Amino acid sequence: MQFGLINAYSTLNLGDAAIYSAFRKLLPQVELVACVRDKYPDPTLGISFLADRPKGCAAYISVGGDIFNNSREWFVTKSFLLNLAELRRQPRHTILFGQSIPRSCHGLSFFLLRQCLLSLSAVCVRDSESYHRLRQAGVEARLSYDIAFALECSLSATQKAKEMLSLQAIDPAKAAVLSVRAFDSMYTHDNDRFVGRMTQLCLQLQQYGYQPIILIQSRAYGADNDLDVAQSIQSGAPGTAIFDPFLDDHSVPSWQLAMALFSLVDLVIAVRFHTAVLSLAAGRVPFHLHYSNKGRDLCNRLELPGCDLSHFNPESDLPAVLASSGRIFDPSAIRAKVNSDFRWCLNQLPVGLRAETSAGGHA
């Protein structure tokens, strides 16, 4: 039986790659197909990547991150309408799981999305703001966590991460990993100001004996490519290292390398959402500099150390960052909840599909 992962984006963003791998783990008996923008999608994820959007599948799962961003505030973009069309193809055979409804989706775009979601078999979001918006709009949504919490690191990834750190002469016990991103017109943050603050943070971490390491969480498209920002910070804070988990040989999935890195180092400073999620899934508490509702919700629900990125002051907030050093997190309860919520969503599909998917999916 074939399930289509619809509204998929790219395997060059390790957060999205982790999401696809998590569905692979929770649906071991099902063939999963998807279409992404990449010319050469990551073959290690267990997904069959198609040239076109999936059609003719037994069921569909709407996946990915803030896929319902609508960049034209009082209009509706073509890409947004294409994403909605995926939801409308076979609504009774479609579920939405682990997504967020970004604030850029409001007015007409939110009204159109609501109309699509009302017809789906199940809707389960990963943050409380999306949940309350949908419930108030009459959508019987369920609240869970990001599906990447279902994942675990591998021994081979840990060994590879150790080798990569050793090649840069980095002692993980004295290392601080931070994720970054570029901010475009979709976000209110000033990109130059962000680079300046992260540069200052790296300089201060070095003063306290830490080796700053910038994780390249995404090498995707437009602003969703961390390399330029990372190199700008490295230029302003010499001695800062860059850790790129996208291996040419695909010997280890990018998300597994990231989880391994988080488990090894002393500090994790998460700007990107999936740095926080995968760090927690790896058993480590990050300091989360959130910039959207999904990150704010994660901090609030799990009582994580962190603050809104727009309020972050590298000098005055450094003691709080350092206080998160070495903190351990037990992800087992969240992993079990994600698994349970996903099984519930599958059980809302037509009866024949429920039986086909009931054999697997232990997180």
C-alpha positions as CSV (number, residue, x, y, z in Angstrom):
1,M,0.0,0.0,0.0
2,Q,1.2,3.5,-0.9
3,F,0.9,6.7,1.2
4,G,1.7,10.1,-0.2
5,L,3.5,12.6,1.9
6,I,2.1,15.8,0.4
7,N,3.3,19.4,0.7
8,A,6.8,18.1,1.2
9,Y,9.6,20.6,0.7
10,S,13.3,19.5,0.7
11,T,15.7,17.0,2.1
12,L,18.3,19.8,2.2
13,N,16.7,21.1,5.4
14,L,17.5,18.5,8.0
15,G,14.4,19.4,10.0
16,D,12.2,18.3,7.0
17,A,14.5,15.3,6.4
18,A,13.9,14.3,10.0
19,I,10.1,14.7,9.5
20,Y,10.2,12.3,6.5
21,S,12.3,9.8,8.4
22,A,9.9,9.9,11.4
23,F,7.0,9.0,9.2
24,R,9.1,6.2,7.7
25,K,9.7,4.9,11.3
26,L,6.0,5.1,12.3
27,L,4.7,3.5,9.1
28,P,7.1,0.6,8.5
29,Q,4.6,-1.5,6.5
30,V,3.7,1.3,4.1
31,E,5.4,2.5,0.9
32,L,5.9,6.3,1.3
33,V,6.2,8.6,-1.7
34,A,6.8,12.3,-1.9
35,C,7.9,15.1,-4.3
36,V,10.5,17.6,-3.2
37,R,12.3,20.5,-4.9
38,D,15.7,18.8,-4.7
39,K,17.5,17.6,-7.9
40,Y,19.0,14.7,-5.9
41,P,16.9,14.0,-2.8
42,D,18.6,12.2,0.2
43,P,18.3,8.5,-0.5
44,T,18.9,7.5,3.2
45,L,15.4,8.6,4.4
46,G,13.4,5.5,3.2
47,I,11.1,7.6,1.0
48,S,10.5,7.1,-2.8
49,F,10.8,10.5,-4.3
50,L,8.8,11.2,-7.4
51,A,9.1,13.8,-10.2
52,D,5.6,15.1,-9.6
53,R,3.3,15.4,-6.6
54,P,1.9,12.1,-5.4
55,K,-1.4,10.9,-7.0
56,G,-3.4,7.7,-6.8
57,C,-2.3,6.8,-3.3
58,A,-4.3,4.9,-0.7
59,A,-3.9,7.9,1.7
60,Y,-2.1,11.2,2.1
61,I,-0.4,12.9,5.0
62,S,0.2,16.6,4.9
63,V,3.7,17.1,6.3
64,G,6.5,19.6,6.7
65,G,7.0,22.8,8.6
66,D,5.4,26.2,8.0
67,I,4.2,25.1,4.6
68,F,1.1,27.4,4.8
69,N,3.1,30.6,4.9
70,N,1.4,33.2,2.7
71,S,3.9,35.9,1.8
72,R,1.3,38.3,0.3
73,E,-0.5,39.6,3.3
74,W,-3.9,40.6,1.8
75,F,-3.7,38.3,-1.2
76,V,-3.1,34.6,-1.8
77,T,0.1,33.2,-3.5
78,K,0.1,30.6,-6.2
79,S,2.3,28.3,-4.0
80,F,-0.2,28.5,-1.2
81,L,-3.1,27.6,-3.5
82,L,-1.0,24.6,-4.8
83,N,-0.6,23.4,-1.2
84,L,-4.3,23.7,-0.6
85,A,-5.0,21.7,-3.8
86,E,-3.0,18.8,-2.3
87,L,-5.4,18.8,0.7
88,R,-8.5,18.8,-1.6
89,R,-7.5,15.9,-3.8
90,Q,-8.9,13.1,-1.5
91,P,-9.9,14.8,1.8
92,R,-11.4,11.7,3.4
93,H,-8.2,9.9,2.7
94,T,-6.0,12.7,4.0
95,I,-4.7,13.7,7.4
96,L,-2.6,16.6,8.5
97,F,0.0,15.8,11.2
98,G,2.6,17.8,13.0
99,Q,2.3,21.1,11.1
100,S,2.0,24.7,12.2
101,I,-0.3,27.5,11.0
102,P,2.1,30.5,10.7
103,R,0.9,34.0,11.5
104,S,1.4,35.0,7.9
105,C,-1.6,32.8,7.1
106,H,-4.6,35.0,8.1
107,G,-7.5,36.7,6.5
108,L,-8.5,35.1,3.2
109,S,-5.6,32.6,3.2
110,F,-6.7,31.3,6.7
111,F,-10.3,31.2,5.6
112,L,-9.4,29.0,2.5
113,L,-7.1,26.8,4.7
114,R,-9.9,26.3,7.2
115,Q,-12.3,25.2,4.5
116,C,-9.9,22.5,3.4
117,L,-9.1,21.3,6.9
118,L,-12.8,20.9,7.7
119,S,-13.0,18.1,5.2
120,L,-10.0,16.1,6.2
121,S,-10.1,12.9,8.2
122,A,-7.9,14.3,11.0
123,V,-5.9,17.4,11.8
124,C,-3.2,17.4,14.4
125,V,-0.9,20.4,14.9
126,R,2.3,20.8,16.9
127,D,1.8,24.1,18.7
128,S,-0.9,25.5,20.9
129,E,-1.4,28.8,19.0
130,S,-2.2,26.8,15.8
131,Y,-4.4,24.5,17.8
132,H,-6.4,27.4,19.4
133,R,-6.8,29.3,16.1
134,L,-8.2,26.2,14.4
135,R,-10.5,25.2,17.3
136,Q,-11.9,28.7,17.4
137,A,-12.5,28.5,13.6
138,G,-14.5,25.2,14.1
139,V,-11.8,22.8,13.0
140,E,-11.6,19.7,15.3
141,A,-7.9,19.9,15.7
142,R,-5.7,17.8,18.0
143,L,-2.6,19.1,19.8
144,S,0.6,17.1,19.8
145,Y,4.4,17.7,19.2
146,D,6.6,17.6,16.2
147,I,6.9,14.1,14.7
148,A,10.7,14.3,14.8
149,F,10.4,13.6,18.5
150,A,9.8,9.9,17.4
151,L,13.4,9.7,16.2
152,E,16.5,8.4,18.0
153,C,20.2,8.7,17.2
154,S,22.3,5.8,15.9
155,L,25.7,4.6,17.0
156,S,27.1,5.1,13.5
157,A,26.0,8.7,13.5
158,T,27.7,9.3,16.9
159,Q,30.9,7.8,15.7
160,K,30.8,9.9,12.5
161,A,30.2,13.1,14.5
162,K,33.1,12.3,16.8
163,E,35.3,11.8,13.7
164,M,34.2,15.2,12.2
165,L,34.9,17.0,15.5
166,S,38.3,15.4,15.8
167,L,39.2,16.5,12.3
168,Q,38.7,20.1,13.5
169,A,40.5,19.4,16.8
170,I,37.3,20.2,18.7
171,D,36.8,18.9,22.3
172,P,33.0,18.3,22.5
173,A,33.1,18.8,26.3
174,K,34.1,22.4,25.7
175,A,31.9,23.0,22.6
176,A,28.7,25.1,22.2
177,V,26.6,24.4,19.1
178,L,24.3,27.0,17.7
179,S,22.0,27.0,14.8
180,V,21.3,30.1,12.6
181,R,19.2,31.2,9.7
182,A,18.8,34.1,7.3
183,F,15.7,36.2,7.8
184,D,13.8,37.5,4.7
185,S,10.6,39.5,4.2
186,M,8.6,36.6,5.7
187,Y,9.9,37.5,9.2
188,T,10.1,40.7,11.2
189,H,13.7,40.2,12.3
190,D,16.5,42.3,10.8
191,N,19.1,39.9,9.3
192,D,22.1,42.2,9.9
193,R,21.2,42.7,13.5
194,F,20.8,39.0,14.0
195,V,24.2,38.3,12.5
196,G,25.7,40.9,14.8
197,R,24.2,39.4,17.9
198,M,25.2,35.9,17.0
199,T,28.8,37.1,16.3
200,Q,28.9,38.8,19.7
201,L,27.6,35.6,21.3
202,C,30.3,33.5,19.7
203,L,33.0,35.9,20.9
204,Q,31.7,35.8,24.4
205,L,31.4,32.0,24.4
206,Q,35.1,31.9,23.5
207,Q,35.9,34.2,26.4
208,Y,34.4,31.6,28.7
209,G,36.4,28.8,27.2
210,Y,33.9,27.4,24.8
211,Q,34.4,26.5,21.1
212,P,31.4,27.8,19.2
213,I,30.2,25.6,16.4
214,I,27.6,26.7,13.9
215,L,25.4,23.9,12.7
216,I,24.3,24.1,9.1
217,Q,20.7,23.0,9.6
218,S,19.7,23.9,6.0
219,R,21.3,24.1,2.6
220,A,18.0,24.6,0.8
221,Y,16.7,27.5,-1.2
222,G,16.7,31.3,-0.9
223,A,16.9,32.4,2.7
224,D,16.6,28.8,3.8
225,N,20.4,28.3,3.4
226,D,22.5,28.8,6.5
227,L,26.0,28.9,4.8
228,D,26.2,32.7,4.1
229,V,25.0,33.6,7.6
230,A,27.4,31.1,9.2
231,Q,30.4,32.4,7.2
232,S,29.5,36.0,8.1
233,I,29.5,35.1,11.8
234,Q,32.7,33.1,11.4
235,S,34.4,36.2,9.8
236,G,33.4,38.4,12.7
237,A,34.3,35.8,15.4
238,P,37.4,34.0,14.2
239,G,37.8,30.6,15.8
240,T,34.2,29.8,15.3
241,A,33.8,26.4,13.6
242,I,31.2,25.3,11.1
243,F,29.6,21.8,11.2
244,D,28.0,20.7,8.0
245,P,26.0,17.5,8.4
246,F,25.1,17.1,4.7
247,L,27.6,14.5,3.6
248,D,28.3,14.0,-0.1
249,D,28.3,10.2,0.4
250,H,25.0,10.1,2.4
251,S,26.6,7.6,4.7
252,V,24.7,9.0,7.6
253,P,21.4,11.1,7.4
254,S,21.9,14.8,8.2
255,W,19.4,14.8,11.0
256,Q,21.2,11.8,12.7
257,L,24.5,13.6,12.6
258,A,22.8,16.7,14.1
259,M,21.3,14.6,16.9
260,A,24.7,13.0,17.6
261,L,26.4,16.4,17.8
262,F,23.8,17.6,20.3
263,S,24.4,14.6,22.5
264,L,28.1,15.1,22.5
265,V,28.6,18.8,23.2
266,D,28.1,20.8,26.4
267,L,25.8,23.6,25.1
268,V,23.1,23.7,22.5
269,I,21.8,27.1,21.5
270,A,18.8,26.7,19.2
271,V,17.6,29.4,16.9
272,R,16.0,27.0,14.4
273,F,13.1,25.0,15.7
274,H,14.4,21.6,14.8
275,T,17.7,22.2,16.5
276,A,15.6,22.4,19.7
277,V,13.4,19.4,18.8
278,L,16.2,17.1,17.8
279,S,18.4,18.2,20.8
280,L,15.5,17.3,23.1
281,A,15.0,14.0,21.2
282,A,18.7,13.3,21.8
283,G,18.3,13.8,25.5
284,R,19.7,17.3,25.8
285,V,18.0,20.6,26.9
286,P,18.8,23.5,24.5
287,F,18.6,27.2,25.1
288,H,16.0,28.2,22.6
289,L,16.0,31.6,20.9
290,H,12.6,31.2,19.3
291,Y,11.3,33.5,16.5
292,S,7.9,31.9,15.8
293,N,4.8,30.5,17.5
294,K,6.1,26.9,17.2
295,G,9.3,27.7,19.1
296,R,7.5,29.8,21.7
297,D,5.1,27.0,22.3
298,L,7.9,24.4,22.7
299,C,9.6,26.6,25.3
300,N,6.3,27.2,27.2
301,R,5.0,23.7,27.2
302,L,8.3,22.1,28.1
303,E,9.6,24.9,30.3
304,L,12.8,25.3,28.3
305,P,15.4,27.9,29.0
306,G,15.3,30.6,26.3
307,C,13.7,33.8,25.1
308,D,12.2,35.5,22.1
309,L,15.0,36.1,19.6
310,S,14.0,39.8,19.2
311,H,14.7,40.3,22.9
312,F,18.0,38.4,23.1
313,N,21.0,40.4,24.4
314,P,24.2,38.3,24.1
315,E,25.8,40.1,27.1
316,S,23.0,40.2,29.6
317,D,21.5,36.8,28.6
318,L,24.9,34.9,28.6
319,P,24.6,33.7,32.2
320,A,21.2,32.1,31.4
321,V,22.7,30.5,28.3
322,L,25.7,29.1,30.3
323,A,23.3,27.8,33.0
324,S,21.8,25.4,30.4
325,S,25.1,23.6,30.2
326,G,24.9,19.8,30.3
327,R,21.1,19.6,31.2
328,I,19.6,16.2,30.4
329,F,16.1,15.7,29.0
330,D,14.0,12.5,29.0
331,P,12.0,12.4,25.7
332,S,10.2,9.1,26.3
333,A,6.9,10.6,27.3
334,I,6.8,13.0,24.3
335,R,7.9,10.2,22.0
336,A,5.0,8.0,23.3
337,K,2.5,10.9,22.9
338,V,3.6,11.5,19.3
339,N,3.2,7.9,18.5
340,S,-0.3,7.7,20.2
341,D,-1.5,10.9,18.5
342,F,-0.4,9.6,15.1
343,R,-2.1,6.3,15.6
344,W,-5.3,8.1,16.5
345,C,-5.1,10.2,13.3
346,L,-4.6,7.0,11.2
347,N,-7.6,5.5,12.9
348,Q,-9.8,8.3,11.5
349,L,-9.1,7.2,8.0
350,P,-11.6,4.9,6.2
351,V,-11.8,1.4,7.8
352,G,-9.8,-0.5,5.2
353,L,-6.8,1.8,5.6
354,R,-6.8,1.5,9.4
355,A,-6.3,-2.2,9.2
356,E,-3.4,-1.9,6.8
357,T,-1.5,0.5,9.0
358,S,-2.2,-1.1,12.4
359,A,0.8,-3.5,12.4
360,G,3.6,-1.1,12.7
361,G,4.6,2.3,14.2
362,H,6.2,1.8,17.6
363,A,8.2,4.9,18.6
